[in-house]
Each structure stands twice: as C-alpha cells, then as structure tokens.
C-alpha cells in the first residue's frame, strides 16, 4: 500500500485491478497477477484505454516502451507501484 497522507493509504494493486477490470469488462476476481491481458480480451485499443486511465489515476507517465511490457496484470501492478513509489515523500503527490 502507498501512503499519501497521514491517515490515507491506497491499495495500489487493487486500484490497478479496478482500472483493468473496467476497461476490459472482466471481474476483478479474474485478475490474478499472472493473468495475461490479451487472454482477458485486451486489444490495442483496450490496452491504450488502460494505460491512459492509469496515468490519470496515479499521476504518472507510461511511455510506449513501458506499455509494451504490460503482458500480465502483475506487470501493470509492478510498474505502477514502482512509479508511484518514486514520488512518495516528494513534493508531487501521485494519485491526486
């Protein structure tokens, strides 16, 4: 979990799963870490929508090279956690 204020914590993995579930029209329970995005129905447009939503939700940037590495749900979670963690304690707060 990521702490963004004294009493507020965010379940980053859960929030990433919600974004993926919304755009791919699948149940959050289907989104195991090793579930492949293509097996869940992600095409190029669906993946683009997921990327844009993750950028907006977490206040991060995901370039094309990084987006190509999103093969599984776990890949997306790990990337977002890494990016959000870079800003923890900085002036710029992710997930605003």
N, C-alpha and C positions, 0 to 999 in steps of 0.2 A: 504494500500500500504506500501511497505517496502522501506526505503531509504537506498541505499548502497553507494552513493556518494553525493556530494553537490547538483548536479542538476539531478541525475538519480533516478527515482522511478520505482518500479516494481509492477505491478498488480499481486500479488501472486495468487489470486483466478483465474484470467484469465489464467495465465500460467499453473496452475494445470489442469484447464479445457482443455487446448490445449493438454497437455500430455495424458489425459484420452481419449479425442476425437480421437487423432491419433491412439492410441493402440487398441481402441475398435471400430474404424471405424464408429463413430457417429458424428453428427453435434454438434458443441459447444453449439448451442441453445437448444439442448435437455438436457444439463447438469445442471439441476436445483439442488439446494442444497440437496433436498430430493430425488433425483433420485437414486435408488438402482443400484449399479454397476452390480449386477447379471441380473437385468432387462435390462440393456444396453448391455448385451452379454458377460460380464466378466466371464471367466472360470479361473481355477487356473493359466494357462499359461499367459493369458491376464493380470490378476492382478499382476503376477510376473513382467511382462514387464513394467507395470505402475510404480510399486514400484522402480524398477531399474532406470527407467528414472527420476523419482522424486528425487531419491538420487543423481544422476549425475547432474541434472539441478540445484538443490538447495544446493548441497554440504552437505547433511545431511545423517544420517543413520536411516533406518527404520527396526527395528528388526521384527521377525516373530510375536511376541505378538502384537506389534503395528499394523502390517499389517492386522491382523485378525479383527481389529476394523474398518477397512475401509469398511463399509457397504454401505454408501451413498457417493455421490460426496462431500457433506458438511463435512463428516468425514475426507476425504482426505485433503480438503482445511484447515480445522481447525488444523489438525496435522501439516501440512507443515508450516502454519503461526506460530504456536507455536514454532516449531523447528527453523525456520529462525529468529524469534524474539529473541530467546535465544542468538543468535550470533550478533545481531545488536549492533554496537558500540564496539565489541570485535576485537581483532587482526585478527581473522579468519573471513573473509567475505563470507557469503553464496552467492550463485548464481554468481559464477565467470565464 
